[in-house]
Amino acid sequence: MTQAVSETPIQRIAPESPLHDLMEGQARWQIPVHDHGFIALVDVMPRLAPEGQTADAAIVQAARVSYGAGTKAVSEDRTLVRYLLRHRHTTPLEMVEFKFHVSMPMFVARQWIRHRTANVNEYSARYSIVPDRFYRPTAENVRKQSTVNRQGGDEPIDGATAEQFLQLLDKAEANYREYLDLTERGVARELARAALPVSVYTEWYWKCDLHNTLRFLSLRMESHAQQEIQDYARAMYRLIQPLAPHTCEAFMDYEFDALRLTRLEIEAIRAGKPLNTQNKREIAEFEAKKSRLGL
Ligand SMILES: Cc1cc2nc3c(=O)[nH]c(=O)nc-3n(C[C@H](O)[C@H](O)[C@H](O)COP(=O)(O)OP(=O)(O)OC[C@H]3O[C@@H](n4cnc5c(N)ncnc54)[C@H](O)[C@@H]3O)c2cc1C
C-alpha cells in the first residue's frame, strides 16, 4: 500500500557544491538617484547559487528541463542563455526575480506603474504624512521642449527661464507647510495630499522577474524615455548586471543595442531605393537606422 502523502517524510537534499549568497551577505545594494531618491536591491531569487555561479544558473537549470538532452549541443551556460535571448525563449528568465525598494518623484512613479507585470506595494499617503521631499532639477537640467519629439526635451533652456521655473517649483513646495497644518487641524490625509505637487517623492517595493525587468529596462533606459526615469532604469541595470551577467550581456547584444528592420526597410536597402512611404517620422527613423549601419 502506498504511504499517504501527509505522512511521507520530507527529503532534504544537500546541494552538489557549496552555495554562496549572490548579494554577498548584504541587506541591500543601493544607488542614490537625484536629490532625494534611491533604488535599492533588497532581494533576489535565487539568492543562493553554487560557488562560482550567478542567477544565470537558475535560467539554465529551468531551460534544461524543457530541452532535456536537446541542450547537450549548446550546453555551455553562456551559449544557452544567449540562445534563449536570441530566440525569445522567455520563460526560463522568469525563474529569476528581483525585489527593489525605490524612492522616486510621483511623476516618475506614474510612468513606472504602467509596467503591469511587477508586484508593487507603495507608501500610503492615506495612513501617513507625506515626507517633505521634492524633486528639483539643477538650473542646467531644466530642459527645453524638443521640437522633433513632442514628449521630450534634451537641450537646456536659457538661465532666466530656468530660474523662473525653479521659482514655480518653490511655490508648489510652499504648499507643504499648509498641507501639514491642515492635516494637524483634522483634514483627512487622503484629501490633503491632493494639494501636493507631482514633484513630491513616494516610495515602494517593486518585485519583478528578470524577463519583465528587461522589458522595463528596454523601454525606460531608451533615449525616448523621460530623463528622470532613465536615471532610475540605468541604476537598476547596474544593480542586476553582476547578478545575471550572461543574461545582461545577451540583452545588450540582442535587444537593447540591436536594430530592428521593417519589411519596407529591408526592401529599400535591398533595392537601394527610398522607403516606400510618405510617413515623415518613419522616413526619419529609417535614416537613423541607415546611419547606424553606415549606409
Ligand atoms: C517613451 C514612452 C512613452 C510613453 N507614452 C505614453 C503615453 O503618452 N500615454 C500612455 O498612456 N502610456 C505611455 N507609455 C506607456 C506605454 O504605453 C506602456 O504602457 C508601458 O511602457 C508599459 O509597457 P508594457 O505594457 O509593455 O509593460 P507591462 O505592463 O510590464 O507588460 C509587459 C507585457 O506583458 C503583457 N501584458 C501585461 N499585462 C497584460 C494584459 N493585461 N493583457 C495582455 N498582456 C499583458 C504584454 O505583452 C506586455 O507588453 C509610454 C511608454 C514609453 C516607454
Ligand as a Chemical Component Dictionary entry (heavy atoms), coordinates in Angstrom:
data_LIG
# 
_chem_comp.id                   LIG 
_chem_comp.type                 NON-POLYMER 
_chem_comp.pdbx_formal_charge   0 
_chem_comp.three_letter_code    LIG 
# 
loop_
_chem_comp_atom.comp_id 
_chem_comp_atom.atom_id 
_chem_comp_atom.alt_atom_id 
_chem_comp_atom.type_symbol 
_chem_comp_atom.charge 
_chem_comp_atom.model_Cartn_x 
_chem_comp_atom.model_Cartn_y 
_chem_comp_atom.model_Cartn_z 
_chem_comp_atom.pdbx_ordinal 
LIG C1  C1  C 0 8.737  56.542 -24.235 1  
LIG C2  C2  C 0 7.394  56.120 -23.730 2  
LIG C3  C3  C 0 6.294  56.942 -23.911 3  
LIG C4  C4  C 0 5.027  56.564 -23.429 4  
LIG N1  N1  N 0 3.969  57.396 -23.597 5  
LIG C5  C5  C 0 2.761  57.063 -23.116 6  
LIG C6  C6  C 0 1.631  57.929 -23.250 7  
LIG O1  O1  O 0 1.725  59.005 -23.818 8  
LIG N2  N2  N 0 0.447  57.545 -22.720 9  
LIG C7  C7  C 0 0.287  56.338 -22.100 10 
LIG O2  O2  O 0 -0.809 56.030 -21.651 11 
LIG N3  N3  N 0 1.336  55.495 -21.957 12 
LIG C8  C8  C 0 2.552  55.819 -22.435 13 
LIG N4  N4  N 0 3.609  54.970 -22.282 14 
LIG C9  C9  C 0 3.391  53.687 -21.573 15 
LIG C10 C10 C 0 3.359  52.504 -22.546 16 
LIG O3  O3  O 0 2.300  52.632 -23.463 17 
LIG C11 C11 C 0 3.220  51.180 -21.764 18 
LIG O4  O4  O 0 2.003  51.185 -21.066 19 
LIG C12 C12 C 0 4.328  50.987 -20.768 20 
LIG O5  O5  O 0 5.574  51.233 -21.363 21 
LIG C13 C13 C 0 4.294  49.558 -20.241 22 
LIG O6  O6  O 0 4.656  48.704 -21.292 23 
LIG P1  P1  P 0 4.169  47.211 -21.352 24 
LIG O7  O7  O 0 2.694  47.128 -21.475 25 
LIG O8  O8  O 0 4.990  46.524 -22.405 26 
LIG O9  O9  O 0 4.664  46.674 -19.919 27 
LIG P2  P2  P 0 3.992  45.681 -18.893 28 
LIG O10 O10 O 0 2.740  46.199 -18.347 29 
LIG O11 O11 O 0 5.102  45.336 -17.935 30 
LIG O12 O12 O 0 3.655  44.435 -19.723 31 
LIG C14 C14 C 0 4.660  43.612 -20.290 32 
LIG C15 C15 C 0 3.998  42.747 -21.328 33 
LIG O13 O13 O 0 3.154  41.828 -20.626 34 
LIG C16 C16 C 0 1.979  41.633 -21.381 35 
LIG N5  N5  N 0 0.821  42.085 -20.594 36 
LIG C17 C17 C 0 0.843  42.767 -19.420 37 
LIG N6  N6  N 0 -0.393 42.971 -18.983 38 
LIG C18 C18 C 0 -1.224 42.436 -19.895 39 
LIG C19 C19 C 0 -2.618 42.351 -20.012 40 
LIG N7  N7  N 0 -3.444 42.822 -19.092 41 
LIG N8  N8  N 0 -3.112 41.744 -21.106 42 
LIG C20 C20 C 0 -2.304 41.220 -22.042 43 
LIG N9  N9  N 0 -0.980 41.281 -21.997 44 
LIG C21 C21 C 0 -0.432 41.879 -20.937 45 
LIG C22 C22 C 0 2.136  42.376 -22.690 46 
LIG O14 O14 O 0 2.771  41.580 -23.638 47 
LIG C23 C23 C 0 3.077  43.475 -22.303 48 
LIG O15 O15 O 0 3.728  44.049 -23.394 49 
LIG C24 C24 C 0 4.872  55.315 -22.755 50 
LIG C25 C25 C 0 5.987  54.486 -22.583 51 
LIG C26 C26 C 0 7.228  54.872 -23.046 52 
LIG C27 C27 C 0 8.416  53.953 -22.825 53 
# 
loop_
_chem_comp_bond.comp_id 
_chem_comp_bond.atom_id_1 
_chem_comp_bond.atom_id_2 
_chem_comp_bond.value_order 
_chem_comp_bond.pdbx_ordinal 
LIG C1  C2  SING 1  
LIG C2  C3  SING 2  
LIG C2  C26 DOUB 3  
LIG C3  C4  DOUB 4  
LIG C4  N1  SING 5  
LIG C4  C24 SING 6  
LIG N1  C5  DOUB 7  
LIG C5  C6  SING 8  
LIG C5  C8  SING 9  
LIG C6  O1  DOUB 10 
LIG C6  N2  SING 11 
LIG N2  C7  SING 12 
LIG C7  O2  DOUB 13 
LIG C7  N3  SING 14 
LIG N3  C8  DOUB 15 
LIG C8  N4  SING 16 
LIG N4  C9  SING 17 
LIG N4  C24 SING 18 
LIG C9  C10 SING 19 
LIG C10 O3  SING 20 
LIG C10 C11 SING 21 
LIG C11 O4  SING 22 
LIG C11 C12 SING 23 
LIG C12 O5  SING 24 
LIG C12 C13 SING 25 
LIG C13 O6  SING 26 
LIG O6  P1  SING 27 
LIG P1  O7  DOUB 28 
LIG P1  O8  SING 29 
LIG P1  O9  SING 30 
LIG O9  P2  SING 31 
LIG P2  O10 DOUB 32 
LIG P2  O11 SING 33 
LIG P2  O12 SING 34 
LIG O12 C14 SING 35 
LIG C14 C15 SING 36 
LIG C15 O13 SING 37 
LIG C15 C23 SING 38 
LIG O13 C16 SING 39 
LIG C16 N5  SING 40 
LIG C16 C22 SING 41 
LIG N5  C17 SING 42 
LIG N5  C21 SING 43 
LIG C17 N6  DOUB 44 
LIG N6  C18 SING 45 
LIG C18 C19 SING 46 
LIG C18 C21 DOUB 47 
LIG C19 N7  SING 48 
LIG C19 N8  DOUB 49 
LIG N8  C20 SING 50 
LIG C20 N9  DOUB 51 
LIG N9  C21 SING 52 
LIG C22 O14 SING 53 
LIG C22 C23 SING 54 
LIG C23 O15 SING 55 
LIG C24 C25 DOUB 56 
LIG C25 C26 SING 57 
LIG C26 C27 SING 58 
# 
